[in-house]
Amino acid sequence: MAQFINCTSVSPTCPISATAYGYAPTLAPNAALLTVFILVALSQIYLLTRYRLYSYSLVIIAGSAIEAVGYIGKLLLHDNAWSEKGLRIQIICLIVAPSLLAAAIYLTLKHLVLHFGSRYPRLAPKWYTWIFIGCDFISIVVQALGGAVAVRHDKEQAEKGNKIMIAGIAFQVITMIICGGLAGEFMWRLRRATRTGAGAEGGGRTSSKAMLFFGAIVVGYVTILVRCIYRLPEMAGGWGGELMRNEAEFLVLDGLMVAVAAVAFTVFYPGIFFPEMRQNKPKGSRSSAGHDRVVSGTDKIPLR
């Protein structure tokens, strides 16, 4: 609104209700989310130095660090709901960061295929990484571009930037749905082969630790997808829209969802729960010697 274009702080002529969100972010939950993402980033740095899963850890470190910066922006808005710096920081960071965390899922899919059986998926294992990481990169660039345009003073440019961000998020949703569909089909074909006696590489069994890691990836996939789907109508409502002005919904459907994913990826770290991810050999490559590799340990559970 033109009459508020020069507002720099809350006053009788510049009320909180006239800001983009219509509220000053609540201190406690935003500070808590900031703390969570800082702890995740620091934990991933430690795990990286110990287990050297560079690609997996680096995307989570980057995503968590950017999320943390985004919540610093939220805290700036808590202090001053008209803070231009706070608004810009949180718009760009909180829109881009989840895409980096999603990259951890795409990196894992290749290793899941190599672990269970590279003859079952529609694509060669390496293509899962190249295709989905490539699509993820495109969505990051589009969302970042939209965020950069949206933070301008001009209302027309802000709306244009908002539409660009929506396009980037929509592309990410499509990418995640296709990824989930391919992963689901792979597991279905694998289970069918196991039931019919064709057998899965590795004897159709995997360790309970590895299953916990795969479960964490599924949790991360669902929570990030929920966040992206929530963001579509939130941003489609435009600046000052009803969904955008509901802090509780944002904290639960964006902040909490992304935090759960980041924590799951860290607590169930593949270096501990799925050490095969450090290796780039399909398990089937060892079967030619007369045996398939079976995950060591006494706690084995069947795939079916």
ABEGO torsion letter per residue (X at the ends): XAAAAABABBBAABBAAABAAGBBBBAAAAAAAAAAAAAAAAAAAAAAAAAGBAAAAAAAAAAAAAAAAAAAAAAAAAABAABAAAAAAAAAAAAAAAAAAAAAAAAAAAAAAAAAEAAABABBAAAAAAAAAAAAAAAAAAAAAAAAAAABABAAAAAAAAAAAAAAAAAAAAAAAAAAAAAAAAAAAAAAAAAAGAEBBGGGBBBAAAAAAAAAAAAAAAAAAAAAAAAAAAAAAEBGBAAAABAAAAAAAAAAAAAAAAAAAAABBAAAABAAAABABBAAAAAAAGBBBBBBEABBBBAX
